[in-house]
Amino acid sequence: MSGPSTYQPQHKVLQWIEQRLPVMNFVNSSFVAWPTPRNLNYWWTFGAILSMMLVVQIITGVVLAMHYTPHADMAFDSIEAIVRDVNYGWMMRNIHAAGASMFFIAVYVHMFRGLYYGSYKEPRELLWILGVIIYLLMMATGFMGYVLPWGQMSFWGATVITNLFSAIPLVGDSIVTLLWGGYSVGNPTLNRFFSLHYLLPFVIVGVVVLHVWAVHVTGQNNPTGVEAKTEKDTVPFTPYATLKDLVGMSAFLMFFSWFIFYMPNYLGEADNYIPANPGVTPPHIVPEWYYLPFYAILRAIPNKLLGVVAMFGAILVLLFLPWLDSCKVRSSRYRPLAKRFFWAFVAVCLLLGWLGAKPAEGVYTVMSQVLTACYFAYFLVVLPVLSRKEKTLPLPNSIADDVLASSASKGKSLASVAVIAALAGTLVVGASQDAKASAGGNVPPSLEWSFAGPFGTFDRAQLQRGYKVYKEVCSACHSMKYVHYRNLTEPGGPGFTVEQAKAFAAEAAPIKDGPNDSGEMFDRPRRLADPFPSPYPNEAAARFSNGGAAPPDLSVITKARSYERGFPQFLIDLVTQFQEQGPNYVAGLLRGYEDTPPEGFVLPDGAYYNKYYPGHAIKMPQMLMDGVVTYEDDTPNTADQYAKDVTAFLMWAAEPHMEARKRLGLQVMIFLALLTGLLYFTKRRVWANAH
């Protein structure tokens, strides 16, 4: 259904090329003159948004792959090196990580739009099936990408999900062994997942080409579900649909940029900033938010094999949707009962997403089982029955008639969908936020931080005081292996001079270097390029010196700790850009010691009671007390001040490019706001003739 093309190049070279390979004629007929229904609303722009996101993910993924090391001992370190040392590496990582969530947000909107308007019905069955295949490939690609950071949630997520294949009779164990490359998740698993994660996006591109080809063969569906009959029903794809797509893409980029520059960790898991440790299981093992509904279905069924079958069946049932719903009327606009059941189905999906992050016990399991039954009933019972029994409303005679009749109801329609989108964000993101909570601990008080908010910056004097506290107190037990002495002099940091940083390095313990000309290793003084020293030669020595508990590295500790904010606070946090759970937790932990545990609490030998630590029994003694560090300025030498200063320093250590990120974010948001406004008013002017 490509449009008639009358394109004739004027230049002789272009004419020569066109005679032998008519690429420009193909582009003109497929993306310029192609007839598009004139009543398409903004929900149809998500096809273009998904194309944009696919390109963004591939480009950023290729750049990240140039610096990533797919080895179990170096993967976590290589990502920290990308974020800290590669020019704009922090931005590439944020775009790629948040882009996965944006990709799934866009694809879910695209799929629900197709469900509501019946875009899976004849003659578009193959178009729908190709879309489901793309969705399956996206899920596989996203899961494998989530494993690559090799943090705690990456490792244990890979362990749990790959173990599901063991439920398959006869060949299950062999499949798991093949995926793992051994008898447990390890380095071969990481290499396999890295290779597939790099390859699958290009497979997705191939299926997307087929998907777009299928669209051009059958033509686009539209909100009425009525096929175009005359030229009055359509407009050329360019400039009409192109401009509308550009408005949607620009607005979506603003939403995307909010997470890239201001909330980069909002959609992630704090546990994934802890290096993978096979000996320590996280308290909450949950997949990314976009897998939660299917995870809830998996856990709703006690039998492992049946749970796996139900989980995959929940996706595969979409392939048969064109034949399960045989009603000749496509759009739910003209199917009153189908419309009500559709919104009920959306609510079921959202509730399943919420339950996917809850413990698989008690009422949550019962609710998951009921909603799983509702999920499958929608496809296997409701749609087949409605397609035969429902009394539909009269359809418009043509798309042109619908355009004239529906202009008054556009605002109401958009408002209703906006409410549903807000509900979706509330439930699903809320569920993922619940899963980040530090189990068993009290909520620490929220403190005032200079770096909070969109315009927040680090207090240079506070960072210098915090470094002093770390050097004189914390460094006796804790390393900061991702921080180098040169970082102390870089913009956005504590603001030490090069001479001061050199002096700090010279004062530190010597570093082992070599070999020299004789082939021997030797000790030398530290330089600016060297990392902060570790107080112990290895983890075993750290455990031996601290009662069996190895003190964690503090480089990313403020991003590796979090706590639950609860509803509706987590939603307010998204708007206010609150991401200080980590600093609040660390500062609270340092000041949360109590000499006498509550009545009935049994404190293990060698442990100390801390009201903010999960489980309350911590091996680390209280180290910050009044007067333990002497400040050179008139800042109070109190334990509370020490805790806040060293926490601010640790926040800078975890986010050394925070100030640059926020400055660039402001520029990007202003640019995108202006661009969206210009595109919108240009689109209105162009479309004025069409309406």
C-alpha positions as CSV (number, residue, x, y, z in Angstrom):
1,M,0.0,0.0,0.0
2,S,2.9,2.4,-0.7
3,G,1.8,5.6,-2.3
4,P,2.2,6.5,-6.0
5,S,5.5,8.1,-6.5
6,T,6.3,10.7,-9.2
7,Y,9.7,11.4,-7.9
8,Q,12.2,12.2,-10.7
9,P,15.7,13.3,-9.7
10,Q,17.1,16.3,-11.5
11,H,20.8,15.7,-11.2
12,K,22.3,13.4,-13.9
13,V,24.2,11.3,-11.3
14,L,21.1,10.7,-9.3
15,Q,19.2,9.8,-12.5
16,W,21.9,7.3,-13.3
17,I,21.7,5.8,-9.8
18,E,17.9,5.8,-9.9
19,Q,17.7,3.9,-13.2
20,R,19.9,1.1,-11.7
21,L,18.8,1.1,-8.1
22,P,15.6,3.1,-7.5
23,V,16.2,3.7,-3.8
24,M,15.0,7.3,-3.7
25,N,11.8,6.3,-5.6
26,F,11.2,3.6,-3.0
27,V,11.8,6.0,-0.1
28,N,9.5,8.6,-1.7
29,S,6.7,6.1,-2.2
30,S,7.0,4.4,1.2
31,F,7.7,7.4,3.5
32,V,6.6,10.5,1.7
33,A,3.7,9.8,-0.6
34,W,2.4,6.8,1.4
35,P,-1.3,7.4,2.2
36,T,-2.0,7.6,5.9
37,P,-5.4,7.7,7.6
38,R,-6.1,11.3,8.5
39,N,-7.7,10.4,11.9
40,L,-4.6,8.9,13.5
41,N,-4.1,10.2,17.1
42,Y,-0.9,10.6,19.0
43,W,-0.9,7.0,20.2
44,W,0.1,6.1,16.7
45,T,3.4,8.0,17.2
46,F,4.7,5.3,19.4
47,G,5.7,3.2,16.4
48,A,8.2,6.0,15.5
49,I,9.2,6.4,19.1
50,L,10.1,2.7,19.2
51,S,12.1,3.0,16.1
52,M,14.0,5.9,17.6
53,M,14.6,4.0,20.9
54,L,15.9,0.9,19.0
55,V,18.5,3.1,17.2
56,V,19.4,4.8,20.5
57,Q,19.9,1.5,22.3
58,I,22.0,0.0,19.5
59,I,24.3,3.1,19.2
60,T,24.8,3.4,23.0
61,G,25.2,-0.4,23.3
62,V,28.0,-0.5,20.7
63,V,29.8,2.4,22.4
64,L,29.5,0.7,25.8
65,A,30.7,-2.7,24.3
66,M,33.9,-1.0,23.2
67,H,34.8,-0.5,26.9
68,Y,33.0,-3.3,28.7
69,T,34.9,-6.4,29.8
70,P,32.7,-9.6,29.8
71,H,34.6,-11.4,32.6
72,A,33.1,-12.3,36.0
73,D,36.1,-10.7,37.8
74,M,36.2,-7.5,35.8
75,A,32.6,-6.8,34.5
76,F,31.5,-4.7,37.5
77,D,34.8,-2.8,37.5
78,S,34.7,-2.1,33.8
79,I,31.3,-0.4,34.1
80,E,32.5,1.8,36.9
81,A,35.5,2.7,34.7
82,I,33.1,3.6,31.9
83,V,31.0,5.8,34.2
84,R,34.1,7.5,35.8
85,D,36.8,7.6,33.2
86,V,35.4,7.5,29.7
87,N,34.4,10.8,28.3
88,Y,30.6,11.1,28.7
89,G,30.6,7.4,29.7
90,W,28.1,8.2,32.5
91,M,25.7,9.6,29.9
92,M,26.1,6.6,27.6
93,R,25.4,4.2,30.5
94,N,22.4,6.3,31.8
95,I,20.9,6.4,28.3
96,H,21.3,2.7,27.8
97,A,20.1,1.7,31.2
98,A,17.1,4.0,31.4
99,G,16.5,3.5,27.7
100,A,15.6,-0.2,28.4
101,S,12.7,1.0,30.6
102,M,11.7,3.7,28.1
103,F,11.7,1.0,25.3
104,F,9.3,-1.2,27.3
105,I,7.1,1.8,28.3
106,A,6.8,2.6,24.6
107,V,6.2,-1.0,23.5
108,Y,3.5,-1.5,26.1
109,V,1.7,1.6,25.0
110,H,2.0,0.4,21.4
111,M,0.6,-3.0,22.3
112,F,-2.3,-1.8,24.4
113,R,-3.2,0.7,21.6
114,G,-3.2,-2.3,19.2
115,L,-5.4,-4.3,21.5
116,Y,-7.9,-1.4,22.0
117,Y,-8.2,-0.5,18.3
118,G,-8.1,-4.1,17.0
119,S,-5.0,-3.7,15.0
120,Y,-4.5,-7.5,15.1
121,K,-7.5,-8.3,12.9
122,E,-7.7,-9.2,9.3
123,P,-5.8,-8.3,7.2
124,R,-3.1,-7.5,9.8
125,E,-2.7,-10.8,11.5
126,L,0.9,-11.3,10.3
127,L,1.7,-7.7,11.3
128,W,0.5,-8.4,14.9
129,I,2.5,-11.7,15.0
130,L,5.7,-10.0,13.9
131,G,5.1,-7.5,16.7
132,V,4.8,-10.2,19.3
133,I,8.0,-11.8,18.0
134,I,9.7,-8.4,18.4
135,Y,8.4,-8.2,22.0
136,L,9.8,-11.7,22.8
137,L,13.2,-10.7,21.4
138,M,13.1,-7.5,23.4
139,M,12.4,-9.5,26.6
140,A,15.3,-11.8,25.9
141,T,17.6,-9.0,25.1
142,G,16.6,-7.0,28.1
143,F,17.1,-9.9,30.5
144,M,20.6,-10.7,29.1
145,G,21.5,-7.0,29.3
146,Y,20.4,-6.8,33.0
147,V,22.9,-9.6,33.8
148,L,25.9,-7.8,32.3
149,P,26.6,-5.3,35.2
150,W,27.3,-8.4,37.3
151,G,25.9,-6.9,40.5
152,Q,24.0,-8.8,43.1
153,M,20.6,-8.5,41.4
154,S,22.2,-9.4,38.0
155,F,23.8,-12.6,39.3
156,W,20.8,-13.8,41.3
157,G,18.3,-12.8,38.7
158,A,20.3,-14.8,36.2
159,T,20.4,-17.8,38.6
160,V,16.6,-17.7,39.3
161,I,15.4,-17.2,35.7
162,T,17.7,-19.6,34.0
163,N,16.8,-22.2,36.6
164,L,13.2,-22.1,35.3
165,F,14.3,-24.1,32.2
166,S,15.2,-27.0,34.5
167,A,11.4,-27.6,34.8
168,I,11.2,-28.8,31.2
169,P,11.0,-32.6,31.2
170,L,13.9,-34.6,29.8
171,V,16.0,-31.7,28.4
172,G,15.6,-29.0,31.1
173,D,18.8,-29.7,32.9
174,S,20.8,-29.9,29.7
175,I,19.4,-26.5,28.6
176,V,20.4,-24.9,32.0
177,T,23.9,-26.4,31.7
178,L,24.1,-25.0,28.2
179,L,23.0,-21.5,29.3
180,W,25.4,-21.5,32.3
181,G,28.3,-23.1,30.4
182,G,28.9,-25.2,33.5
183,Y,27.1,-26.2,36.7
184,S,26.4,-22.7,38.1
185,V,26.1,-19.1,36.9
186,G,29.7,-17.9,36.3
187,N,32.1,-16.5,33.7
188,P,30.9,-18.7,30.8
189,T,27.3,-17.5,31.5
190,L,28.4,-13.9,31.4
191,N,30.2,-14.4,28.0
192,R,27.2,-16.2,26.5
193,F,24.8,-13.4,27.6
194,F,27.1,-10.7,26.4
195,S,27.4,-12.2,23.0
196,L,23.6,-12.8,22.7
197,H,22.8,-9.3,24.1
198,Y,25.0,-7.8,21.4
199,L,23.6,-10.0,18.6
200,L,19.8,-9.9,19.3
201,P,19.3,-6.2,18.7
202,F,20.3,-6.7,15.1
203,V,17.9,-9.7,14.9
204,I,15.2,-7.3,16.2
205,V,16.1,-4.8,13.4
206,G,15.5,-7.5,10.9
207,V,12.1,-8.4,12.3
208,V,11.3,-4.7,12.6
209,V,12.0,-4.3,8.8
210,L,9.5,-7.1,8.2
211,H,7.0,-5.4,10.6
212,V,7.3,-2.1,8.7
213,W,7.0,-3.9,5.4
214,A,3.8,-5.6,6.6
215,V,2.4,-2.2,7.6
216,H,3.1,-0.9,4.1
217,V,1.4,-3.9,2.5
218,T,-1.9,-3.8,4.6
219,G,-1.9,-0.1,5.5
220,Q,-2.2,1.4,8.9
221,N,-5.2,0.8,11.1
222,N,-7.0,3.8,12.6
223,P,-9.1,4.7,15.6
224,T,-12.4,3.8,13.8
225,G,-11.1,0.5,12.4
226,V,-12.7,1.5,9.0
227,E,-10.5,1.1,6.0
228,A,-9.7,4.1,3.8
229,K,-12.0,4.3,0.8
230,T,-11.2,7.5,-0.9
231,E,-8.5,10.1,-1.1
232,K,-10.4,12.2,1.5
233,D,-9.7,9.5,4.1
234,T,-6.0,9.8,3.8
235,V,-3.1,12.3,3.8
236,P,0.5,11.8,2.6
237,F,2.8,10.4,5.2
238,T,5.1,13.4,4.9
239,P,4.6,16.0,6.1
240,Y,1.5,15.1,8.0
241,A,2.3,11.9,9.9
242,T,6.0,12.8,9.9
243,L,5.4,16.0,11.8
244,K,3.0,14.3,14.3
245,D,5.6,11.6,14.9
246,L,8.3,14.2,15.5
247,V,6.2,16.0,18.1
248,G,5.6,12.7,19.9
249,M,9.3,11.7,19.7
250,S,10.4,15.1,21.0
251,A,8.0,15.0,23.9
252,F,9.0,11.4,24.7
253,L,12.7,12.5,24.7
254,M,11.9,15.1,27.4
255,F,10.4,12.3,29.5
256,F,13.4,10.1,28.8
257,S,15.9,13.0,29.6
258,W,14.3,13.4,33.0
259,F,15.6,10.0,34.0
260,I,19.0,10.3,32.1
261,F,20.1,13.5,33.8
262,Y,18.1,13.8,37.0
263,M,16.9,10.3,38.1
264,P,19.4,7.8,36.6
265,N,18.9,5.3,39.4
266,Y,15.2,5.6,40.0
267,L,14.2,2.6,37.8
268,G,17.2,0.5,38.9
269,E,18.0,-1.7,42.0
270,A,20.3,-0.5,44.7
271,D,21.5,-4.1,45.2
272,N,23.0,-4.0,41.7
273,Y,25.7,-1.6,42.9
274,I,27.0,-4.4,45.0
275,P,29.4,-6.7,43.2
276,A,28.0,-10.2,42.5
277,N,28.5,-12.5,45.5
278,P,27.4,-16.1,45.1
279,G,27.6,-16.6,48.9
280,V,25.1,-13.8,49.8
281,T,21.5,-13.9,48.6
282,P,19.7,-10.5,48.4
283,P,16.6,-10.2,50.6
284,H,14.4,-9.5,47.5
285,I,15.1,-11.1,44.1
286,V,12.9,-9.5,41.6
287,P,13.3,-8.8,37.8
288,E,13.0,-5.4,36.2
289,W,9.6,-3.8,36.5
290,Y,8.6,-4.7,32.9
291,Y,8.8,-8.4,33.7
292,L,6.8,-8.2,36.9
293,P,3.4,-9.3,35.6
294,F,4.8,-12.5,34.1
295,Y,6.9,-13.1,37.3
296,A,3.6,-12.9,39.3
297,I,2.0,-15.4,37.0
298,L,5.0,-17.7,37.4
299,R,4.8,-17.6,41.2
300,A,1.1,-17.9,41.3
301,I,1.2,-21.6,40.4
302,P,2.8,-23.9,43.0
303,N,4.0,-26.4,40.4
304,K,7.3,-25.3,38.9
305,L,6.6,-26.7,35.4
306,L,3.0,-25.4,35.2
307,G,4.2,-22.0,36.4
308,V,6.8,-21.9,33.6
309,V,4.2,-23.0,31.1
310,A,1.7,-20.3,32.4
311,M,4.4,-17.6,32.2
312,F,5.4,-18.3,28.6
313,G,1.8,-19.0,27.7
314,A,0.8,-15.5,28.9
315,I,3.0,-14.2,26.1
316,L,2.4,-16.8,23.5
317,V,-1.4,-16.4,23.7
318,L,-1.0,-13.1,22.1
319,L,0.1,-14.9,18.9
320,F,-3.4,-16.4,18.6
321,L,-5.3,-13.2,19.4
322,P,-6.4,-12.5,15.7
323,W,-8.4,-15.8,15.8
324,L,-9.6,-15.6,19.4
325,D,-11.4,-12.3,18.7
326,S,-13.4,-12.8,15.5
327,C,-15.6,-9.8,15.8
328,K,-15.8,-7.9,12.5
329,V,-15.7,-4.5,14.2
330,R,-12.1,-3.7,15.1
331,S,-12.1,-0.6,17.3
332,S,-13.3,-0.8,20.9
333,R,-14.9,2.6,20.4
334,Y,-17.8,0.8,18.8
335,R,-17.8,-2.2,21.2
336,P,-19.2,-1.0,24.6
337,L,-18.6,-4.3,26.4
338,A,-15.2,-4.9,24.8
339,K,-14.1,-1.5,25.9
340,R,-15.1,-2.2,29.6
341,F,-13.4,-5.6,29.6
342,F,-10.3,-4.0,28.0
343,W,-9.8,-1.5,30.8
344,A,-10.5,-4.3,33.3
345,F,-7.7,-6.3,31.5
346,V,-5.4,-3.3,31.8
347,A,-6.1,-3.2,35.6
348,V,-5.4,-6.9,35.8
349,C,-2.0,-6.4,34.2
350,L,-1.1,-3.5,36.5
351,L,-2.1,-5.4,39.6
352,L,-0.1,-8.4,38.4
353,G,2.9,-6.1,38.1
354,W,2.3,-4.9,41.6
355,L,2.1,-8.4,42.9
356,G,5.2,-9.5,41.1
357,A,7.3,-7.4,43.5
358,K,5.5,-8.6,46.6
359,P,6.5,-11.7,48.6
360,A,5.0,-15.0,47.2
361,E,3.0,-15.7,50.4
362,G,-0.4,-15.4,52.0
363,V,-2.9,-13.0,50.4
364,Y,-0.4,-12.0,47.7
365,T,-0.3,-15.6,46.3
366,V,-4.1,-15.8,46.4
367,M,-4.5,-12.5,44.5
368,S,-1.9,-13.6,42.0
369,Q,-3.8,-16.8,41.3
370,V,-7.1,-15.0,40.9
371,L,-5.6,-12.4,38.6
372,T,-3.7,-15.0,36.6
373,A,-7.1,-16.7,35.9
374,C,-8.5,-13.3,34.9
375,Y,-5.6,-12.7,32.5
376,F,-6.1,-16.0,30.6
377,A,-9.9,-15.7,30.8
378,Y,-9.8,-12.4,28.9
379,F,-8.2,-14.1,25.9
380,L,-9.7,-17.6,26.1
381,V,-13.2,-16.8,27.3
382,V,-14.2,-13.1,27.2
383,L,-13.0,-12.2,23.7
384,P,-14.3,-15.3,22.0
385,V,-17.7,-14.8,23.7
386,L,-17.9,-11.1,23.0
387,S,-17.0,-11.6,19.3
388,R,-20.2,-13.6,18.9
389,K,-22.6,-12.1,21.4
390,E,-21.8,-8.4,21.7
391,K,-24.0,-5.8,20.0
392,T,-21.8,-3.2,18.4
393,L,-22.4,0.5,17.7
394,P,-22.9,1.8,14.2
395,L,-19.6,2.5,12.4
396,P,-18.9,5.8,10.6
397,N,-19.3,5.7,6.8
398,S,-15.7,6.8,6.3
399,I,-12.6,8.1,8.0
400,A,-13.4,11.6,6.8
401,D,-16.8,11.5,8.5
402,D,-15.1,10.4,11.7
403,V,-12.7,13.4,11.6
404,L,-15.6,15.8,11.4
405,A,-17.5,14.1,14.2
406,S,-14.8,13.4,16.7
407,S,-12.9,16.7,17.2
408,A,-14.9,17.6,20.2
409,S,-14.1,14.4,22.1
410,K,-10.3,14.4,21.6
411,G,-9.6,16.2,24.9
412,K,-11.7,13.8,26.9
413,S,-10.1,10.8,25.3
414,L,-6.6,12.0,25.9
415,A,-7.5,12.9,29.5
416,S,-8.9,9.4,30.2
417,V,-5.8,7.7,28.8
418,A,-3.5,10.1,30.8
419,V,-5.3,8.9,34.0
420,I,-4.7,5.3,33.1
421,A,-1.0,6.0,32.3
422,A,-0.6,7.7,35.7
423,L,-2.2,4.7,37.4
424,A,0.2,2.4,35.5
425,G,3.2,4.3,36.7
426,T,1.8,4.4,40.2
427,L,1.3,0.7,40.6
428,V,4.3,-0.7,38.6
429,V,7.0,1.7,39.6
430,G,5.6,1.6,43.2
431,A,6.0,-2.2,43.2
432,S,9.6,-1.9,42.0
433,Q,10.3,0.7,44.7
434,D,8.9,-1.6,47.3
435,A,11.4,-4.3,46.2
436,K,14.3,-1.9,46.9
437,A,13.6,-1.6,50.6
438,S,16.2,-2.5,53.1
439,A,14.4,-5.3,54.9
440,G,14.1,-5.2,58.6
441,G,15.4,-1.7,59.2
442,N,13.8,1.5,60.4
443,V,13.5,4.4,58.0
444,P,16.3,7.0,58.6
445,P,15.5,10.7,58.8
446,S,15.7,12.7,55.6
447,L,18.5,15.3,55.8
448,E,19.1,18.5,53.9
449,W,21.8,18.0,51.2
450,S,23.4,20.7,49.1
451,F,23.4,18.3,46.1
452,A,19.7,17.5,46.2
453,G,17.3,18.7,43.5
454,P,17.8,19.7,39.8
455,F,20.2,22.6,40.7
456,G,22.0,21.0,43.7
457,T,25.8,21.1,43.9
458,F,28.4,19.8,46.2
459,D,29.6,21.9,49.1
460,R,33.4,22.0,48.5
461,A,34.2,22.7,52.1
462,Q,32.0,19.8,53.2
463,L,33.6,17.4,50.7
464,Q,37.1,18.4,52.0
465,R,35.9,17.8,55.6
466,G,34.4,14.5,54.5
467,Y,37.7,13.4,53.0
468,K,39.4,14.2,56.2
469,V,36.9,12.0,58.2
470,Y,37.3,9.2,55.7
471,K,41.1,9.4,55.8
472,E,41.4,9.5,59.6
473,V,38.6,7.1,60.6
474,C,37.0,5.1,57.8
475,S,40.1,4.2,55.8
476,A,41.3,2.1,58.6
477,C,38.8,-0.6,57.5
478,H,37.2,0.5,54.3
479,S,38.7,0.8,50.8
480,M,37.6,3.1,47.9
481,K,39.2,1.3,45.0
482,Y,37.3,3.2,42.3
483,V,38.5,6.7,43.5
484,H,42.0,7.9,42.5
485,Y,43.9,10.8,44.0
486,R,43.6,12.8,40.7
487,N,39.9,12.8,41.2
488,L,40.3,15.0,44.2
489,T,41.4,17.8,41.9
490,E,38.8,17.4,39.1
491,P,35.9,19.8,38.5
492,G,32.8,19.0,40.5
493,G,34.9,17.4,43.3
494,P,36.4,18.5,46.6
495,G,38.5,21.2,44.9
496,F,41.9,20.2,46.3
497,T,44.9,21.6,44.5
498,V,47.2,19.3,42.5
499,E,49.9,19.9,45.2
500,Q,47.5,18.9,48.0
501,A,46.4,15.7,46.2
502,K,50.1,14.8,45.6
503,A,50.8,15.2,49.3
504,F,47.8,13.0,50.2
505,A,49.1,10.3,47.8
506,A,52.6,10.5,49.2
507,E,51.3,10.1,52.8
508,A,49.4,7.0,51.9
509,A,50.8,3.4,52.1
510,P,53.2,2.5,49.2
511,I,51.8,0.7,46.2
512,K,53.2,-2.5,44.8
513,D,54.6,-2.0,41.3
514,G,56.8,-3.7,38.8
515,P,58.4,-5.8,37.7
516,N,61.7,-3.9,37.5
517,D,64.6,-4.7,35.2
518,S,65.5,-7.6,37.4
519,G,62.0,-9.0,37.2
520,E,61.1,-8.2,40.8
521,M,58.1,-6.4,42.2
522,F,58.8,-3.3,44.4
523,D,57.1,-0.8,46.6
524,R,56.9,2.9,45.5
525,P,55.1,6.0,46.8
526,R,51.6,6.6,45.4
527,R,51.0,9.1,42.6
528,L,48.0,11.1,41.4
529,A,47.0,8.3,39.1
530,D,46.9,5.7,41.8
531,P,43.7,4.6,43.6
532,F,43.1,5.0,47.3
533,P,44.9,2.2,49.2
534,S,43.0,-0.8,50.7
535,P,43.6,-1.4,54.4
536,Y,43.8,-5.2,53.8
537,P,45.7,-7.2,51.2
538,N,42.6,-9.4,50.3
539,E,39.0,-10.2,51.4
540,A,40.1,-13.1,53.6
541,A,42.3,-10.8,55.7
542,A,39.5,-8.3,55.9
543,R,37.1,-10.9,57.3
544,F,39.7,-12.3,59.7
545,S,40.3,-8.8,61.2
546,N,36.6,-7.9,61.5
547,G,35.0,-10.9,63.1
548,G,34.1,-12.7,59.9
549,A,32.4,-9.7,58.2
550,A,34.4,-8.0,55.4
551,P,34.0,-4.1,55.5
552,P,32.4,-3.1,52.1
553,D,34.2,-0.9,49.6
554,L,32.8,2.6,50.0
555,S,33.2,3.9,46.4
556,V,29.5,3.4,45.5
557,I,28.0,2.7,48.9
558,T,25.5,5.6,48.7
559,K,24.1,4.1,45.5
560,A,24.2,0.5,46.9
561,R,21.9,1.3,49.9
562,S,18.2,2.3,49.8
563,Y,15.0,2.0,51.7
564,E,11.3,2.1,51.0
565,R,9.5,5.4,50.6
566,G,6.0,4.1,50.3
567,F,2.9,5.3,48.4
568,P,2.4,8.0,47.4
569,Q,5.9,9.4,48.3
570,F,7.7,7.4,45.6
571,L,5.5,9.1,43.0
572,I,6.2,12.5,44.5
573,D,9.9,11.6,44.4
574,L,9.8,11.2,40.7
575,V,8.5,14.8,40.3
576,T,10.7,16.4,42.9
577,Q,13.8,14.3,41.8
578,F,14.4,12.9,45.2
579,Q,17.2,10.3,45.1
580,E,18.8,10.8,48.5
581,Q,17.8,7.5,50.1
582,G,21.4,6.3,49.9
583,P,23.0,9.3,51.7
584,N,20.2,9.4,54.3
585,Y,20.7,5.7,55.0
586,V,24.5,6.0,55.4
587,A,24.3,9.0,57.6
588,G,21.6,7.4,59.7
589,L,23.5,4.2,60.0
590,L,26.6,6.1,61.3
591,R,24.5,7.7,64.0
592,G,22.0,4.8,64.6
593,Y,23.9,3.0,67.3
594,E,22.3,2.4,70.7
595,D,24.0,1.1,73.8
596,T,21.0,-0.9,75.0
597,P,19.0,-3.0,72.5
598,P,15.2,-3.0,72.9
599,E,13.7,-5.4,75.3
600,G,13.5,-8.9,73.9
601,F,16.1,-8.4,71.2
602,V,19.0,-10.9,71.4
603,L,22.2,-9.3,70.2
604,P,24.8,-11.9,68.9
605,D,28.3,-11.9,70.4
606,G,30.6,-9.4,68.7
607,A,27.8,-7.4,67.2
608,Y,26.4,-3.9,68.0
609,Y,22.8,-2.7,67.9
610,N,22.0,-0.2,65.1
611,K,18.4,0.8,64.6
612,Y,18.8,1.5,60.9
613,Y,20.8,-1.6,59.9
614,P,18.7,-4.4,58.4
615,G,18.4,-7.0,61.3
616,H,19.9,-4.4,63.7
617,A,22.9,-6.5,64.5
618,I,26.0,-5.0,62.9
619,K,29.7,-6.0,63.2
620,M,31.1,-2.5,62.8
621,P,31.5,-0.7,66.1
622,Q,30.5,3.0,66.4
623,M,33.5,4.9,65.1
624,L,32.2,8.5,64.9
625,M,32.2,10.2,68.3
626,D,32.6,13.9,69.3
627,G,36.1,15.1,68.9
628,V,37.5,12.1,67.0
629,V,38.5,14.4,64.1
630,T,39.6,18.0,64.4
631,Y,38.4,20.4,61.7
632,E,40.7,23.2,60.7
633,D,37.7,25.7,60.3
634,D,35.0,26.6,62.8
635,T,32.8,23.7,61.9
636,P,31.6,21.8,65.0
637,N,33.6,18.7,65.8
638,T,30.6,16.6,66.6
639,A,29.6,13.1,65.5
640,D,26.5,14.3,63.7
641,Q,28.6,16.7,61.6
642,Y,31.2,14.0,60.9
643,A,28.5,11.6,59.7
644,K,27.0,14.2,57.3
645,D,30.3,15.4,56.0
646,V,31.7,11.9,55.2
647,T,28.4,10.9,53.7
648,A,28.5,13.9,51.3
649,F,32.1,12.9,50.4
650,L,30.9,9.3,49.7
651,M,28.1,10.6,47.6
652,W,30.6,12.5,45.5
653,A,32.7,9.4,45.2
654,A,29.7,7.5,43.9
655,E,28.6,10.2,41.5
656,P,31.7,12.3,40.6
657,H,30.0,13.7,37.5
658,M,26.7,14.7,39.2
659,E,27.2,18.5,38.7
660,A,28.1,18.1,35.0
661,R,25.1,15.7,34.6
662,K,22.6,18.2,36.0
663,R,24.1,21.2,34.1
664,L,23.9,19.3,30.8
665,G,20.4,18.1,31.7
666,L,19.1,21.6,32.1
667,Q,20.4,22.6,28.7
668,V,18.9,19.5,27.1
669,M,15.5,20.0,28.7
670,I,15.3,23.6,27.6
671,F,16.3,22.6,24.1
672,L,13.7,19.8,23.9
673,A,11.0,22.0,25.4
674,L,11.6,24.6,22.7
675,L,11.8,22.0,20.0
676,T,8.6,20.3,21.1
677,G,6.8,23.6,21.1
678,L,8.0,24.6,17.6
679,L,7.2,21.2,16.2
680,Y,3.8,21.2,17.7
681,F,2.8,24.6,16.3
682,T,4.3,23.7,12.9
683,K,2.2,20.5,13.0
684,R,-1.0,22.4,13.8
685,R,-0.4,24.8,10.9
686,V,0.3,21.9,8.5
687,W,-2.7,19.9,9.7
688,A,-5.1,22.8,9.6
689,N,-5.7,22.1,5.9
690,A,-6.2,18.4,6.6
691,H,-9.0,19.0,9.1
